[in-house]
Amino acid sequence: MQLKTNLKWKQNGETVAGGNGKGDKLNQLKYPYGIYVDYEEKCIYIADAGKDRIVKWKLDDGSNNGQIVAGGNGRGNRIDQLYDTTNMILDEKKKSLIICDYGNKIVVRWSLENPNGDKEILIENVRCYGLMMNENGDLFVSDRENDAVKRWRKGEIKKGKEGRIVAGGNGRGNQLNQLNGPTYIFIDREETVYVSDFSNNRVMKWYKGASEGIVVAGGQGQGNSSNQLNYPQGLLVNEVGDVYVADSNNNRIMCWSLGSKEGRVVVGGNGAGQGSNQLNYPQGLSFDVENNLYVVDYNNNRIQRFRVA
């Protein structure tokens, strides 16, 4: 599914998960990172990093509670544990989650049919922050420790198999062939890699097979001007190449149109706060079949939905 072009969202969001303080109760979150929207089931999956768990939350069913579907058994490396969960996706058949187990430096498959202890290690020795699977079933992972984005073809996603570097991997730095702390990623149908280059305050675009990237958002130093970013995080790209990015330290979601040198504020940008038109260090981004925008509001321990205007 592709995000439509020329969209605008209402400026006041609604809380669809969490928002009841920081904690481990089923109606709470603690420092959430990534989000995955399941359009068909009308639910969201949340990487609740502070409690080392993945929580499933039904949308618009009147419930104020989530359901733990992975982890939640303390921080560790046992078969029933996770350690600092940063992101996750549903697999093709929706029978399991593929999870960035950041603290354990692994990517795991976690069964949704047997959530209490069916964990399979897919990738080792990778400080995975963001991940995405394309239509072919190939898995892309941002390796924050090695400042690279790596790809595993569908048949290569297994323990002990090394991924191919498709962005960065040339040491930590700010040159066009380098990254510095990559976080969230987006992969389009042509296998173009978009990556939030966190510590360089920019979003980079790497065409398939390229030896260096192109700056498509930010890259003008750390700041809050319309041509700047301040620790970019969550990332979406629509069908014409417009980039939506969570400008976390500026508490706003920005859009850079294809070829533009400046971005525009989509939602937020009203200072750090708990108001319905405010965010506090936003992280992951997603959207649903109606193109409503979902934002992980990290320091407010909630998920905000901004409806299409």
Secondary structure, 3 states (H helix, E strand, C coil): CCCCCCCCECCCCEEEEECCCECCCCCCECCEEEEEEECCCCEEEEEEHHHCEEEEEECCCCCCCCEEEEECCCECCCCCCECCEEEEEECCCCCEEEEEEHHHCEEEEEECCCCCCCEEEEEECCCEEEEEECCCCCEEEEECCCCEEEEECHHHCCCCCCCEEEEECCCECCCCCCECCEEEEEECCCCCEEEEEHHHCEEEEECCCCCCCEEEEECCCECCCCCCECCEEEEEECCCCCEEEEEHHHCEEEEECCCCCCCEEEEECCCECCCCCCECCEEEEEECCCCCEEEEEHHHCEEEEECEC
